């Protein structure tokens, strides 16, 4: 009867330690600062961590868990990389990893 459940309810959610390991790999040893953290009964649903990039501008790692939230629906669990300029404006970004069937899959762009 799994067809009666929403996809996000059938998909396992990654644990915080798994999420942090992926972010630490993406940060390549640079110290991360927590910018945003949201949790619910299932655990971490949003986390934004920031480092200072090689050019001195901020780089953010934005984790979001698939699900229905007051702000809207999120269709996939993923970590995006967001590049900011010195004024804090978004200037680019891409998906770094998706959580598929219980495993992180890196994106190759």
Secondary structure, DSSP 8 states (H G I E B T S, - for coil): -GGGS-HHHHS----HHHHHHHHHHHHTT---EEEEEEEETTEEEEEEEEEE-TTSSEEEEEEE-SEEETTEEE-S-EEEEEEE-TTS-EEEEEEEEEEETTEEEE---
